[in-house]
Amino acid sequence: MFQLHERLAADTHKLGESRLCEVLLMNDSTWPWVILVPRVPGVREIYELDQQQQQRLLAESSALSEGMMALFSGDKMNVAALGNMVPQLHLHHIVRFEGDPAWPGPVWGMQPPVSYEAGQLAGVAAKFQALLDSLA
């Protein structure tokens, strides 16, 4: 049975579900940052998914990336599956802007996360709703 890793659960807000994945918003308002987590138990790497799941993950990741860039008018989309701290397979999608606090370097460890406030979180979730509906 699928269970979200405790670190992901602690660091994110659930936006919804796609056909394959949990769709999570990283609790850092500095960047538009969404994480896809395939609901497949025990998977650590993309190659461990079956071929159909791999294709679905790529389709969802591509659609999410395109939608986020349209929503936030970013300069660059960063997509990464690192898993050094959290072994459960998850793909980060981060809209980057020239001149953001970490530009052009990576966002990890650059500064402490700036948590969403309740009203802010509701607004961001609403902004993502149509995009999430397209992934279902």
KAKA-V429199 format. One record per pair of residues at least 12 apart in sequence whose ideal C-beta (glycine too) atoms are under 10 Angstrom apart, sorted by the first residue. I is the first residue (numbers start at 1). J is the second residue. Records with the same first field share a line. If there is no record, write none. Layout:
BEGIN
I = J + J
END
This chain:
BEGIN
1 = 39 + 41
2 = 22 + 37 + 38 + 39 + 40 + 41 + 42 + 43 + 88
3 = 39 + 41 + 42 + 88
4 = 22 + 24 + 37 + 39 + 86 + 88 + 90
5 = 37 + 83 + 85 + 86 + 87 + 88 + 89 + 90
6 = 86 + 88
7 = 85 + 86 + 87 + 88 + 90
8 = 22 + 24 + 26 + 35 + 37 + 85 + 86 + 88 + 90
9 = 22 + 24 + 37
10 = 27
11 = 24 + 25 + 26 + 27 + 28 + 35 + 85 + 86 + 113 + 115
12 = 24 + 25 + 26 + 27 + 28 + 33 + 34 + 35 + 37 + 90
13 = 25 + 26 + 27 + 115 + 116 + 121 + 124 + 125
14 = 37 + 125
15 = 34 + 35 + 121 + 124 + 125 + 128 + 129 + 131 + 132 + 135
16 = 125 + 128 + 129 + 131 + 132 + 133 + 135 + 136
17 = 37 + 39 + 132 + 135 + 136
18 = 36 + 37 + 38 + 39 + 56 + 57 + 59 + 60 + 61 + 63 + 64 + 132 + 133 + 134 + 135 + 136
19 = 39 + 56 + 57 + 59 + 60 + 135 + 136
20 = 36 + 37 + 38 + 39 + 40 + 49 + 52 + 53 + 54 + 55 + 56 + 57 + 59 + 60 + 61 + 135
21 = 35 + 36 + 37 + 38 + 39 + 40 + 53 + 56 + 57 + 60 + 61 + 64 + 89 + 90 + 91 + 135
22 = 35 + 36 + 37 + 38 + 39 + 90
23 = 35 + 36 + 37 + 60 + 64 + 93 + 128 + 131 + 132 + 135 + 136
24 = 36 + 37 + 90 + 92
25 = 116 + 121 + 124 + 125 + 128
26 = 92 + 93 + 94 + 107 + 113 + 116
27 = 113 + 114 + 115 + 116 + 121
28 = 94 + 107 + 111 + 112 + 113 + 114 + 115 + 116
29 = 113 + 114 + 115 + 116 + 117 + 120 + 121 + 124
30 = 94 + 100 + 101 + 102 + 107 + 110 + 111 + 112 + 113 + 114
31 = 72 + 74 + 78 + 92 + 94 + 95 + 96 + 97 + 100 + 101 + 102 + 107 + 110 + 113 + 114
32 = 68 + 69 + 71 + 72 + 74 + 77 + 93 + 94 + 95 + 96 + 97 + 124 + 127 + 128
33 = 68 + 78 + 92 + 93 + 94 + 95 + 96 + 107 + 113
34 = 61 + 64 + 65 + 67 + 68 + 91 + 92 + 93 + 94 + 95 + 124 + 128 + 131 + 132
35 = 64 + 80 + 81 + 86 + 90 + 91 + 92 + 93 + 94
36 = 57 + 60 + 61 + 64 + 79 + 81 + 89 + 90 + 91 + 92 + 93 + 135
37 = 86 + 88 + 89 + 90 + 91
38 = 53 + 54 + 56 + 57 + 60 + 88 + 89 + 90 + 91
39 = 53
40 = 53 + 57 + 88 + 89
41 = 88
42 = 87 + 88 + 89
43 = 87 + 88 + 89 + 90
44 = 81 + 83 + 86 + 87 + 88 + 89 + 90
45 = 81 + 83 + 87 + 89
46 = 58 + 61 + 81 + 89 + 91
47 = 89
48 = 89
49 = 89
57 = 81 + 89 + 91
58 = 91
59 = 135
60 = 91 + 93 + 134 + 135 + 136
61 = 77 + 79 + 81 + 91 + 93 + 135
62 = 77 + 79
63 = 131 + 134 + 135
64 = 77 + 79 + 91 + 93 + 128 + 131 + 132 + 134 + 135
65 = 77 + 78 + 79 + 91 + 93 + 94 + 95
66 = 131 + 134
67 = 93 + 128 + 130 + 131 + 132 + 134 + 135
68 = 93 + 94 + 95 + 127 + 128 + 131
69 = 93 + 95 + 96
70 = 131
71 = 95 + 124 + 127 + 128 + 130 + 131
72 = 95 + 96 + 97 + 127
73 = 95 + 97
74 = 94 + 95 + 96 + 97 + 98 + 100
75 = 95 + 96 + 97 + 98 + 99 + 100 + 103 + 104
76 = 94 + 95 + 96 + 97 + 98 + 100 + 103 + 104
77 = 93 + 94 + 95 + 96
78 = 92 + 93 + 94 + 95 + 96 + 102 + 106 + 107
79 = 91 + 92 + 93 + 94
80 = 92 + 93 + 94 + 106 + 107 + 108
82 = 106 + 108
84 = 108
85 = 108
92 = 107 + 108
94 = 106 + 107 + 108
101 = 114
END
